[in-house]
Amino acid sequence: MKILDSYKLMSDNVPAEVQIMEREEEFVNTYEIKRTRFQAATQTIMDHLKEKVIEEVNIRPSEALDAESMEKMRAAFVEKAGEIVKRELVGTRDEMRKMIVGTLAHDLIGLGELEVLLSDDNLEELVVNNAKEPLWVYHKKFGWLKTNFFMTSEEQIHNYASIIGRQVGRQITNLSPLLDAHLEGGDRANATLYPISTKGNSITIRKFAKNPWTITRMLDPKASVMNVDVAALLWLCIQYEMNIIVTGGTASGKTSVLNALLVFTPPNQRVISIEDTRELYLPEFLHWLPMVTRLPNPEGKGEVSMLDLMVNSLRMRPDRIVLGEIRRQREAEVLFEAMHTGHSVLATLHADSAEQAKNRMIQPPISLPESMLEAVHLFLVEYRQRRTGIRRTLELAEVVPYKSLVSVNKVFQWNAREDKVEKVGDYVRVLEEIMMFSGMNQKEIAADLEERKKILQYMVNHKLYDVNEVGKISATFYRNKEMLIDAVNKNIDPEELFSRLSEKSEKPEKPERAERSEKAEKPEKAERGEKEREKK
């Protein structure tokens, strides 16, 4: 037996300890969680407290349909439950009282003991296969792990699936045994019922990153998802509104990379994103409207499809349209129509290489005419190695049109032996279009890319990983490039840089302009008055 890692968790004042173990009798490593257990007497009191809380706390299901009101409801529940516990358990230590209230919140308005696992930011996936097998988790560092956690019954799994469904106004029943929904914090949940899943009821929860991956986290040597040359080029292409499709296999990081690229959007442009489940998270100051699809109700009514949202988005004056995933022909046709009408489009697609992405677009079920693909400028391919869990940018390729056909020109590719992204080809199309629309020549574009690389490296060196911090740097590049380049060259501390930006944004410009115009008007008025006196 060997302890690979250990750490502590805290979920609503309910503590737990996690140990990642390597055991000889197991074929996979184990995720062993130790939770604080109440004594038998306390457990009996807990049952009494649950009844009291249910009697006195008014919980309306309608409040659970909105994330903000759900948060308020949870806060009100914790406050009221705290009063009840304080009244019923006189003399209880403050720490124990908080833990009891947290446990009540988990059991009555949450997913019970699963809430502790959901609080572990090291986990990407939680999987309940049935009540007979242990719960499995996907750990960011150790991959798939078997836990020491079991569900008590199939009925409990069904109950949790129903709770998840009610939060988004959906039902999971024997007539509708499949559920795709999301939790309060944005985590994506899928559930199936027996006999569709033949071993028993199941729940799969993909955790939503509370701090989304930014381009700087991907450039960090610990992650090495891509290199600074690729990142600088993508930044330039985003600025000049090129159409990019991010491809890759399941869980390869397509959405994370898409999110990281969108942070480079100029703040004066409107972004509309369309997803099945909300996963994108952009800086607060961007002009961004996120939209999500909706499944039909049990009567088959009320569906809002991705196609519906795409057609509607074209009437909302977007500068950029972001599609969660291209799946069907009609969606792809509307998306390419948006490209041809002057909108900048970014989307994801399941494909393991740029060539495969091209073939998927022109073959069933998407079946687009090959000539339409010329609207796409770049295929960015992401890759996850299942054996080690690492994620890398596998390819960056241009789409080069020739008559009615298109070819794929690979510019960057990952070298698995050296574990680095290398340049393997020359630009054919991208630089020509940038020169045409920007007026820059090749030498000026090369200098511009070098400036962007310096800025990116500055952010990596100073560990600016927050999405709003990276967004502010990007916005400053568009707004006051000279000041930013000067700060980067002098290696100014980020706090000082952000302080300067804050001072500049708070500086009242309008009164100054008004004052200047007033001063300019005075000589003109005096001159006009003098001329009128001469006439008289």
Secondary structure, DSSP 8 states (H G I E B T S, - for coil): -EEEEEEEEEETTEEEEEEEEE-TT-SS-EEEEEE----HHHHHHHHHHHHHHHHH----GGGGGSHHHHHHHHHHHHHHHHHHHHHHSTT--HHHHHHHHHHHHHHHHS-TTHHHHHT-TTEEEEEE--SSS--EEEETTTEEEEES---S-HHHHHHHHHHHHHHTT----SSS-EEEEE-TTS-EEEEE-TTTSTTS-EEEEE---SS---HHHHHSTTT-SS-HHHHHHHHHHHHTT--EEEEESTTSSHHHHHHHHHTTS-TTSEEEEEESS------TTSEEEEEE-B---TTS---B-HHHHHHHHTTS--SEEEES---SHHHHHHHHHHHHTT-EEEEEEE-SSHHHHHHHHHSTTT---GGGGGG--EEEEEEE-TTT--EEEEEEEEEEEETTEEEEEEEEEEETTTTEEEE-S--SSHHHHHHHHH---HHHHHHHHHHHHHHHHHHHHTT--SHHHHHHHHHHHHH-HHHHHHHHHTT--HHHHHHHHHHHHHS-HHHHHHHHHHHHHHHHHHHHHHHHHHH-
